[in-house]
Amino acid sequence: MKAFAILAAGLAALASVAPAQDLPDLQGREVVIATEDAYPPLQFVDPATGAAIGWEYDAIAALAERLNFVPVYEKVSWDAMIAAVSQEQFDMGMTGITIREDRAEQVDFSDPYMRSEMFMLVRADEDRFADAASFAADADLLIGAQAGTTPFYVAVYEVLDGNESNPRIRLFETFGASVQALRAGDVDLVLTDGTAGQGYVRANPDSFKLVGDPLGSEDFGFIYPKGSDLVPVFNAGIAALEADGTLDALNTKWFLDYSFGQ
């Protein structure tokens, strides 16, 4: 709690100097944001309170302070999010979305707010494999993933044989559900960005561990309808959060200090 209070005070102090920055002013405009609330620690529902919390929520709060807008959140499934934003049902979307060329054909991305590497999350007592090659060599082993996500494509093309219908991939509606399946022994591997994976391991060292080398890096960005006037505004805000140390403070809060499952 003490560390949290110090970080909160630091974030408040950073916000208090925002008016001195030469940033765009959205003049109190409402920005409707599609969110999934299923990708901790970026965004998830606190089991103790039922509140939606996470790194992205704090980042949006800091951006709203600096850019003078009012965030309005709408919960949307991952499967529907990119299409819904592209059709202008929402002003933007967030859920740890990897910046990719195929997605950029449908939506505009902000500048990256985070870079992460993909890692193999397994049960703590796993001893049948220690890297992607040894996992692929055992036909009895299963991967849990969400269809259409970066972990899904990494599983298909960097771990397995490039067949998107490979029966060794078990699909789940949310990332959290795939992790619970891993814990229960229904699958043997879940691919995750390193920051989220480290959070799970720190909170549950008796249940999970990370194995193997990173399987490539990914940049995360917010998404917007094509041609949205919000893109340059948010890019300016993201640059300000990086320059004043807010992004580093959020990384510390959510990837080092927050206790999952407590």
NUGUMI-394275 format. One record per atom (N, C-alpha, C, CB): residue in one letter; z, x, y. Coordinates in steps of 0.1 Angstrom, whole numbers, padded with zeros to 4 digits, always signed. Glycine has a CB too. Layout:
N
aZXY...
This chain:
262
m+0000+0008-0012m+0000+0000+0000m+0000+0009+0013m+0012-0009+0000k+0008+0020+0012k+0008+0029+0024k-0006+0034+0027k+0018+0040+0022a-0013+0039+0016a-0026+0044+0018a-0036+0034+0024a-0032+0050+0005f-0034+0021+0018f-0043+0010+0023f-0040+0008+0038f-0040-0003+0015a-0027+0008+0042a-0024+0005+0056a-0030+0016+0065a-0009+0005+0058i-0029+0029+0061i-0034+0039+0069i-0049+0038+0070i-0031+0053+0062l-0056+0034+0059l-0071+0032+0060l-0074+0021+0069l-0076+0030+0046a-0066+0010+0068a-0069-0002+0076a-0067+0001+0091a-0060-0014+0072a-0057+0009+0094a-0055+0013+0108a-0066+0022+0113a-0041+0020+0109g-0071+0030+0104g-0082+0039+0108g-0094+0031+0110g-0085+0049+0097l-0097+0021+0102l-0109+0013+0104l-0108+0005+0117l-0111+0003+0092a-0096+0000+0120a-0094-0008+0132a-0096+0001+0144a-0080-0014+0132a-0091+0013+0143a-0093+0023+0154a-0108+0026+0156a-0086+0035+0152l-0115+0027+0145l-0129+0030+0147l-0136+0018+0153l-0136+0033+0133a-0132+0006+0149a-0139-0006+0155a-0136-0007+0169a-0134-0019+0147s-0124-0003+0174s-0120-0004+0188s-0129+0004+0197s-0106-0001+0190v-0135+0014+0192v-0144+0022+0200v-0158+0018+0200v-0143+0037+0197a-0161+0008+0192a-0175+0003+0190a-0182+0000+0203a-0176-0008+0181p-0176-0007+0213p-0183-0011+0225p-0188+0001+0233p-0174-0019+0234a-0183+0013+0231a-0188+0024+0238a-0201+0029+0232a-0178+0035+0238q-0204+0025+0220q-0216+0029+0213q-0228+0021+0218q-0215+0028+0198d-0239+0027+0219d-0251+0021+0224d-0258+0014+0212d-0261+0031+0231l-0253+0002+0208l-0258-0005+0197l-0264-0018+0201l-0247-0007+0186p-0273-0024+0193p-0279-0037+0196p-0268-0048+0196p-0290-0041+0186d-0270-0059+0203d-0260-0069+0204d-0266-0082+0200d-0254-0071+0219l-0261-0088+0188l-0267-0100+0183l-0261-0113+0189l-0265-0101+0168q-0252-0111+0199q-0247-0121+0208q-0241-0133+0200q-0258-0127+0216g-0233-0130+0190g-0226-0140+0182g-0234-0148+0172g-0219-0149+0191r-0246-0143+0169r-0255-0150+0160r-0249-0151+0146r-0269-0143+0160e-0251-0162+0140e-0247-0163+0126e-0258-0157+0117e-0246-0178+0122v-0253-0149+0107v-0262-0142+0098v-0257-0147+0084v-0261-0126+0099v-0266-0154+0077v-0263-0160+0064v-0267-0150+0053v-0271-0174+0062i-0257-0146+0045i-0258-0135+0036i-0256-0140+0022i-0247-0124+0039a-0266-0138+0013a-0265-0141-0001a-0257-0130-0008a-0279-0142-0007t-0248-0134-0016t-0239-0124-0023t-0237-0129-0037t-0226-0122-0016e-0235-0120-0047e-0233-0124-0061e-0218-0124-0065e-0240-0115-0070d-0210-0115-0058d-0196-0113-0061d-0193-0109-0076d-0188-0126-0058a-0202-0101-0081a-0200-0097-0095a-0203-0082-0098a-0209-0105-0104y-0201-0074-0087y-0204-0060-0089y-0193-0051-0083y-0218-0056-0083p-0182-0050-0089p-0171-0042-0083p-0174-0027-0084p-0158-0045-0091p-0170-0020-0074p-0161-0024-0063p-0169-0028-0050p-0152-0013-0059l-0182-0030-0052l-0190-0033-0040l-0187-0047-0035l-0204-0032-0042q-0186-0057-0045q-0183-0071-0042q-0178-0078-0055q-0195-0078-0035f-0167-0085-0054f-0162-0091-0066f-0151-0101-0061f-0156-0081-0076v-0146-0109-0070v-0135-0119-0067v-0122-0113-0072v-0138-0132-0074d-0113-0112-0063d-0100-0107-0066d-0093-0116-0076d-0091-0105-0053p-0090-0112-0088p-0084-0121-0098p-0070-0127-0093p-0083-0115-0111a-0063-0119-0085a-0050-0123-0080a-0050-0134-0070a-0042-0111-0075t-0061-0134-0061t-0061-0143-0050t-0073-0152-0050t-0061-0135-0037g-0083-0149-0058g-0095-0157-0057g-0104-0154-0046g-0092-0172-0057a-0101-0144-0037a-0109-0141-0026a-0120-0131-0029a-0100-0135-0015a-0131-0133-0023a-0142-0123-0024a-0139-0111-0016a-0156-0130-0021i-0139-0099-0022i-0136-0087-0015i-0145-0076-0020i-0121-0083-0018g-0144-0064-0014g-0151-0052-0019g-0157-0044-0007g-0162-0057-0027w-0163-0033-0011w-0169-0023-0002w-0179-0030+0007w-0176-0012-0010e-0188-0038+0002e-0198-0044+0011e-0192-0054+0020e-0209-0051+0002y-0182-0062+0016y-0176-0071+0025y-0169-0063+0037y-0165-0079+0018d-0163-0052+0034d-0157-0045+0045d-0167-0039+0054d-0148-0034+0039a-0178-0034+0048a-0189-0028+0056a-0195-0039+0065a-0200-0022+0047i-0197-0051+0060i-0203-0061+0068i-0193-0065+0080i-0206-0074+0060a-0180-0065+0077a-0170-0068+0087a-0171-0058+0098a-0156-0069+0081a-0173-0045+0094a-0174-0034+0104a-0187-0036+0112a-0173-0021+0098l-0198-0039+0105l-0210-0041+0112l-0210-0053+0122l-0222-0043+0102a-0203-0064+0117a-0202-0076+0126a-0195-0073+0139a-0195-0087+0118e-0184-0064+0138e-0177-0060+0149e-0185-0052+0159e-0165-0051+0145r-0193-0043+0154r-0201-0035+0162r-0214-0041+0168r-0205-0022+0155l-0220-0050+0160l-0233-0056+0163l-0231-0070+0169l-0242-0057+0151n-0219-0076+0169n-0216-0089+0174n-0224-0100+0167n-0219-0089+0189f-0221-0102+0154f-0226-0113+0147f-0215-0119+0138f-0239-0109+0138v-0218-0131+0133v-0208-0138+0125v-0214-0139+0111v-0205-0153+0131p-0208-0133+0101p-0214-0134+0087p-0210-0147+0081p-0209-0122+0079v-0219-0153+0074v-0217-0165+0066v-0222-0163+0052v-0224-0178+0073y-0213-0163+0043y-0216-0159+0029y-0220-0171+0020y-0205-0152+0023e-0230-0170+0012e-0234-0180+0002e-0236-0173-0011e-0248-0187+0007k-0229-0178-0021k-0230-0172-0035k-0243-0175-0042k-0218-0176-0043v-0250-0165-0047v-0263-0167-0053v-0263-0158-0066v-0274-0164-0044s-0269-0162-0076s-0270-0154-0088s-0280-0142-0085s-0275-0162-0100w-0278-0131-0093w-0287-0120-0091w-0301-0124-0094w-0283-0108-0100d-0304-0131-0104d-0317-0135-0108d-0325-0142-0097d-0317-0144-0120a-0317-0149-0088a-0324-0157-0078a-0324-0150-0064a-0317-0171-0077m-0316-0140-0063m-0314-0135-0049m-0326-0129-0042m-0303-0124-0050i-0333-0120-0048i-0345-0114-0041i-0355-0125-0038i-0351-0103-0050a-0358-0134-0047a-0368-0144-0044a-0363-0153-0033a-0371-0153-0056a-0350-0157-0033a-0344-0166-0023a-0345-0159-0009a-0330-0170-0026v-0341-0146-0008v-0342-0139+0005v-0357-0138+0009v-0336-0125+0004s-0365-0135+0000s-0380-0134+0004s-0385-0147+0009s-0388-0129-0008q-0380-0158+0005q-0384-0171+0009q-0377-0176+0022q-0383-0181-0002e-0369-0167+0027e-0361-0170+0040e-0351-0181+0038e-0371-0174+0051q-0346-0182+0026q-0334-0191+0024q-0321-0185+0029q-0332-0195+0009f-0321-0172+0031f-0310-0165+0036f-0315-0154+0045f-0301-0159+0025d-0306-0150+0055d-0310-0139+0064d-0310-0126+0058d-0301-0140+0076m-0301-0124+0048m-0301-0111+0041m-0293-0113+0028m-0293-0100+0050g-0294-0102+0019g-0287-0103+0007g-0280-0090+0004g-0296-0106-0005m-0269-0090-0004m-0262-0078-0008m-0256-0080-0021m-0251-0074+0003t-0257-0070-0030t-0250-0069-0042t-0253-0055-0049t-0254-0081-0052g-0252-0045-0041g-0255-0031-0047g-0269-0031-0051g-0246-0028-0059i-0279-0035-0043i-0293-0036-0046i-0300-0022-0044i-0300-0047-0037t-0305-0017-0055t-0312-0005-0055t-0326-0006-0047t-0315+0000-0069i-0328+0003-0038i-0341+0003-0031i-0352+0008-0040i-0340+0012-0018r-0362-0001-0042r-0373+0002-0051r-0386-0004-0045r-0370-0004-0065e-0397+0003-0049e-0410+0000-0043e-0414-0014-0047e-0420+0010-0047d-0412-0018-0060d-0416-0031-0064d-0408-0042-0057d-0414-0033-0079r-0395-0040-0054r-0387-0050-0047r-0392-0050-0032r-0372-0047-0048a-0395-0039-0027a-0400-0038-0013a-0413-0046-0010a-0401-0024-0008e-0420-0050-0021e-0431-0058-0019e-0427-0072-0016e-0440-0058-0032q-0415-0076-0019q-0410-0090-0017q-0401-0091-0005q-0403-0095-0029v-0393-0080-0002v-0383-0081+0008v-0383-0067+0016v-0369-0084+0003d-0377-0068+0028d-0375-0055+0035d-0361-0050+0032d-0377-0057+0050f-0360-0037+0031f-0347-0031+0029f-0342-0024+0042f-0348-0020+0018s-0328-0024+0043s-0322-0016+0053s-0323-0001+0049s-0307-0020+0055d-0319+0008+0058d-0317+0022+0054d-0306+0022+0043d-0314+0031+0066p-0306+0032+0035p-0295+0033+0024p-0282+0034+0031p-0298+0045+0015y-0272+0027+0025y-0258+0028+0029y-0250+0036+0019y-0252+0014+0032m-0256+0038+0007m-0249+0046-0003m-0259+0051-0013m-0239+0036-0011r-0256+0063-0018r-0264+0069-0029r-0255+0071-0041r-0271+0082-0025s-0260+0067-0053s-0252+0068-0065s-0261+0073-0077s-0245+0055-0069e-0254+0078-0087e-0261+0082-0099e-0256+0073-0111e-0258+0097-0103m-0265+0071-0120m-0262+0062-0132m-0255+0070-0142m-0275+0056-0137f-0245+0064-0148f-0237+0071-0159f-0235+0061-0171f-0224+0076-0154m-0231+0067-0182m-0229+0059-0194m-0214+0056-0195m-0234+0067-0207l-0211+0043-0194l-0197+0038-0195l-0195+0034-0210l-0194+0027-0185v-0185+0039-0217v-0183+0036-0231v-0168+0034-0233v-0188+0048-0240r-0164+0029-0245r-0150+0028-0248r-0143+0041-0249r-0148+0020-0261a-0130+0042-0246a-0123+0054-0245a-0123+0062-0259a-0109+0052-0241d-0124+0055-0270d-0123+0061-0283d-0137+0064-0289d-0115+0053-0292e-0148+0062-0281e-0161+0064-0286e-0164+0078-0290e-0172+0059-0276d-0168+0080-0303d-0171+0094-0307d-0185+0095-0315d-0160+0099-0316r-0192+0084-0315r-0205+0084-0322r-0217+0090-0314r-0208+0070-0326f-0215+0090-0301f-0226+0096-0293f-0220+0102-0280f-0237+0086-0289a-0226+0111-0274a-0221+0117-0262a-0232+0119-0251a-0215+0131-0265d-0244+0114-0254d-0255+0115-0244d-0265+0104-0248d-0261+0129-0243a-0276+0103-0239a-0286+0093-0241a-0293+0095-0254a-0295+0093-0230a-0296+0108-0258a-0304+0111-0270a-0297+0107-0282a-0308+0126-0270s-0284+0110-0283s-0276+0106-0295s-0274+0091-0296s-0263+0114-0296f-0273+0085-0285f-0272+0070-0285f-0285+0064-0290f-0269+0064-0271a-0296+0069-0285a-0309+0063-0289a-0312+0065-0304a-0321+0069-0281a-0306+0076-0310a-0309+0080-0324a-0302+0071-0334a-0305+0094-0326d-0292+0063-0329d-0284+0055-0338d-0288+0040-0336d-0269+0056-0336a-0296+0035-0344a-0302+0021-0343a-0292+0010-0343a-0312+0019-0353d-0280+0013-0347d-0269+0003-0347d-0262+0001-0334d-0259+0006-0358l-0264+0010-0325l-0257+0009-0312l-0265+0000-0302l-0256+0023-0306l-0257-0007-0294l-0262-0017-0285l-0258-0014-0270l-0257-0031-0288i-0267-0018-0261i-0264-0017-0246i-0263-0031-0240i-0276-0009-0240g-0253-0032-0231g-0252-0044-0224g-0257-0042-0210g-0237-0048-0223a-0265-0052-0204a-0271-0051-0191a-0275-0064-0186a-0284-0042-0192q-0278-0065-0173q-0283-0076-0166q-0299-0074-0165q-0277-0079-0152a-0306-0084-0168a-0321-0084-0167a-0325-0081-0153a-0327-0096-0172g-0335-0072-0151g-0340-0070-0138g-0332-0060-0129g-0342-0082-0131t-0322-0055-0134t-0313-0046-0126t-0317-0031-0129t-0299-0048-0129t-0313-0022-0121t-0316-0008-0123t-0310-0003-0136t-0310+0000-0112p-0297-0007-0140p-0292-0003-0153p-0301-0008-0165p-0278-0008-0155f-0307-0020-0163f-0315-0025-0174f-0328-0016-0175f-0320-0039-0170y-0334-0012-0164y-0346-0004-0165y-0343+0010-0170y-0353-0004-0151v-0331+0015-0166v-0327+0029-0171v-0325+0028-0186v-0315+0034-0163a-0319+0017-0190a-0316+0015-0205a-0330+0015-0212a-0309+0003-0207v-0339+0008-0207v-0352+0006-0213v-0360+0019-0214v-0360-0005-0207y-0361+0026-0202y-0371+0037-0200y-0365+0051-0201y-0378+0035-0188e-0352+0052-0199e-0346+0065-0200e-0337+0067-0212e-0338+0068-0187v-0332+0056-0218v-0324+0057-0230v-0331+0053-0242v-0311+0049-0228l-0338+0042-0242l-0345+0037-0253l-0360+0040-0253l-0343+0022-0255d-0368+0031-0258d-0382+0034-0261d-0392+0028-0251d-0386+0029-0274g-0388+0022-0240g-0397+0017-0231g-0401+0002-0233g-0409+0025-0230n-0395-0004-0244n-0398-0018-0248n-0387-0027-0241n-0398-0020-0263e-0391-0034-0231e-0382-0043-0224e-0376-0054-0233e-0388-0049-0212s-0382-0056-0244s-0377-0067-0253s-0369-0060-0265s-0388-0075-0259n-0366-0048-0264n-0359-0041-0274n-0346-0049-0278n-0355-0026-0270p-0344-0052-0290p-0332-0060-0294p-0319-0053-0293p-0334-0065-0308r-0319-0040-0290r-0307-0033-0288r-0301-0035-0275r-0310-0018-0291i-0308-0042-0266i-0303-0045-0253i-0298-0060-0253i-0314-0043-0241r-0285-0061-0250r-0280-0075-0250r-0278-0078-0235r-0266-0075-0257l-0283-0090-0231l-0283-0094-0217l-0271-0102-0213l-0296-0101-0214f-0266-0100-0201f-0254-0108-0196f-0257-0112-0182f-0241-0099-0197e-0251-0123-0178e-0253-0128-0165e-0248-0120-0153e-0248-0142-0164t-0237-0113-0156t-0230-0105-0146t-0227-0091-0152t-0218-0112-0140f-0225-0082-0142f-0221-0068-0147f-0207-0069-0153f-0221-0058-0135g-0198-0077-0147g-0184-0078-0152g-0184-0083-0167g-0176-0087-0144a-0193-0092-0170a-0194-0098-0183a-0198-0087-0193a-0203-0110-0184s-0207-0078-0189s-0212-0067-0198s-0201-0057-0200s-0224-0060-0192v-0192-0055-0190v-0181-0046-0192v-0171-0052-0202v-0174-0042-0179q-0168-0065-0200q-0159-0072-0209q-0164-0071-0224q-0157-0086-0205a-0177-0073-0225a-0183-0072-0239a-0182-0058-0244a-0198-0075-0238l-0183-0048-0236l-0180-0034-0240l-0166-0032-0245l-0183-0024-0229r-0157-0037-0237r-0143-0036-0241r-0140-0043-0254r-0134-0043-0230a-0146-0055-0256a-0144-0062-0269a-0151-0057-0281a-0149-0076-0267g-0160-0047-0279g-0168-0041-0290g-0181-0048-0293g-0159-0041-0302d-0185-0058-0284d-0197-0065-0287d-0210-0057-0283d-0198-0078-0279v-0208-0047-0274v-0218-0037-0272v-0212-0023-0271v-0226-0040-0258d-0220-0013-0271d-0214+0001-0272d-0216+0009-0260d-0220+0008-0284l-0224+0004-0250l-0227+0012-0238l-0230+0002-0227l-0238+0022-0241v-0226+0005-0215v-0230-0001-0203v-0234+0010-0193v-0219-0011-0197l-0245+0009-0187l-0249+0018-0177l-0244+0013-0163l-0264+0021-0177t-0239+0022-0155t-0234+0019-0142t-0235+0030-0132t-0219+0014-0143d-0235+0027-0119d-0235+0038-0110d-0222+0046-0111d-0237+0033-0095g-0222+0058-0108g-0210+0066-0110g-0198+0062-0103g-0213+0080-0107t-0199+0057-0091t-0188+0053-0083t-0181+0041-0089t-0192+0050-0069a-0188+0031-0093a-0182+0019-0100a-0176+0023-0113a-0192+0008-0101g-0183+0031-0121g-0178+0036-0134g-0165+0043-0132g-0189+0044-0140q-0164+0052-0123q-0152+0060-0121q-0140+0050-0117q-0154+0070-0110g-0143+0040-0110g-0133+0030-0107g-0128+0023-0119g-0138+0020-0097y-0137+0019-0128y-0132+0013-0141y-0124+0023-0149y-0144+0008-0149v-0128+0035-0150v-0121+0045-0158v-0107+0048-0152v-0129+0058-0159r-0106+0050-0139r-0093+0053-0133r-0084+0041-0135r-0095+0055-0118a-0089+0029-0135a-0080+0017-0136a-0077+0015-0151a-0087+0005-0130n-0086+0019-0160n-0084+0016-0174n-0087+0028-0183n-0094+0004-0179p-0079+0039-0181p-0082+0051-0188p-0080+0050-0203p-0073+0062-0183d-0073+0040-0208d-0071+0038-0222d-0082+0030-0228d-0058+0032-0225s-0091+0024-0220s-0101+0015-0224s-0115+0021-0223s-0101+0002-0217f-0118+0029-0212f-0131+0033-0209f-0132+0048-0206f-0137+0025-0197k-0144+0054-0207k-0146+0068-0202k-0161+0068-0199k-0142+0078-0213l-0165+0079-0191l-0179+0081-0189l-0183+0093-0197l-0181+0084-0173v-0195+0093-0203v-0200+0104-0211v-0214+0108-0206v-0200+0100-0226g-0219+0119-0210g-0232+0124-0207g-0235+0128-0193g-0242+0113-0211d-0247+0133-0191d-0251+0137-0177d-0256+0124-0170d-0263+0147-0178p-0257+0125-0156p-0263+0114-0149p-0277+0111-0153p-0261+0116-0134l-0281+0099-0152l-0295+0095-0156l-0303+0091-0144l-0294+0083-0166g-0302+0099-0134g-0310+0096-0122g-0301+0090-0111g-0321+0087-0125s-0307+0091-0098s-0299+0086-0087s-0306+0074-0082s-0298+0097-0076e-0298+0066-0074e-0303+0054-0067e-0297+0052-0054e-0300+0041-0076d-0305+0047-0044d-0300+0044-0031d-0298+0029-0030d-0310+0049-0020f-0287+0024-0024f-0284+0010-0022f-0288+0006-0008f-0270+0007-0025g-0293-0006-0006g-0296-0011+0007g-0294-0026+0007g-0310-0008+0011f-0292-0032+0019f-0293-0046+0021f-0307-0051+0021f-0285-0050+0034i-0310-0064+0018i-0323-0069+0018i-0325-0080+0028i-0327-0074+0004y-0337-0082+0033y-0340-0092+0043y-0354-0098+0041y-0340-0085+0058p-0357-0109+0046p-0371-0114+0045p-0380-0105+0052p-0372-0128+0052k-0392-0104+0047k-0402-0095+0053k-0404-0097+0068k-0416-0097+0046g-0404-0087+0075g-0405-0088+0090g-0393-0092+0098g-0416-0097+0093s-0381-0092+0091s-0369-0097+0098s-0366-0088+0109s-0358-0097+0088d-0362-0094+0120d-0357-0086+0132d-0344-0080+0130d-0357-0095+0144l-0337-0083+0119l-0324-0078+0117l-0324-0064+0111l-0316-0087+0107v-0335-0060+0105v-0336-0047+0099v-0333-0035+0108v-0350-0045+0093p-0340-0034+0120p-0336-0022+0128p-0322-0024+0134p-0346-0022+0140v-0317-0036+0136v-0304-0038+0141v-0294-0032+0131v-0301-0053+0144f-0295-0037+0119f-0286-0032+0109f-0287-0017+0106f-0287-0040+0096n-0299-0012+0107n-0301+0003+0105n-0293+0010+0116n-0316+0006+0106a-0293+0005+0128a-0286+0012+0138a-0271+0011+0135a-0289+0005+0152g-0266+0000+0130g-0252-0002+0127g-0248+0007+0115g-0250-0016+0123i-0256+0008+0105i-0253+0017+0094i-0252+0031+0098i-0264+0016+0082a-0261+0035+0107a-0261+0049+0112a-0248+0051+0120a-0273+0052+0121a-0243+0041+0127a-0231+0042+0135a-0219+0043+0125a-0229+0031+0144l-0219+0035+0114l-0208+0036+0105l-0207+0050+0098l-0209+0025+0094e-0219+0055+0095e-0219+0069+0089e-0214+0079+0099e-0233+0072+0085a-0218+0078+0112a-0214+0088+0122a-0200+0088+0125a-0222+0086+0134d-0193+0076+0125d-0179+0075+0130d-0170+0076+0118d-0177+0062+0137g-0175+0078+0106g-0166+0080+0094g-0162+0068+0087g-0154+0087+0099t-0167+0056+0091t-0163+0044+0084t-0168+0043+0070t-0169+0032+0092l-0180+0048+0067l-0185+0048+0053l-0176+0056+0044l-0199+0052+0053d-0172+0068+0049d-0163+0077+0041d-0150+0070+0039d-0161+0090+0049a-0144+0063+0049a-0132+0056+0047a-0133+0045+0037a-0127+0050+0061l-0144+0038+0037l-0146+0027+0027l-0147+0033+0013l-0158+0019+0031n-0154+0044+0012n-0155+0051-0001n-0141+0054-0007n-0164+0063+0000t-0133+0060+0002t-0120+0063-0002t-0112+0051-0006t-0112+0071+0009k-0112+0041+0002k-0105+0028-0001k-0109+0022-0014k-0107+0018+0010w-0122+0021-0017w-0126+0013-0028w-0129+0021-0041w-0139+0006-0025f-0132+0034-0039f-0135+0042-0051f-0124+0051-0055f-0148+0050-0048l-0114+0053-0046l-0103+0062-0050l-0090+0055-0050l-0102+0073-0040d-0087+0046-0040d-0074+0040-0038d-0072+0027-0045d-0071+0039-0024y-0083+0019-0046y-0081+0005-0051y-0079+0005-0066y-0094-0003-0048s-0069-0003-0070s-0066-0003-0085s-0072-0016-0091s-0051-0003-0087f-0082-0015-0099f-0088-0026-0106f-0079-0031-0117f-0102-0022-0112g-0079-0044-0118g-0072-0051-0129g-0057-0050-0128g-0076-0044-0142q-0052-0047-0116q-0037-0046-0114q-0032-0060-0109q-0033-0035-0105
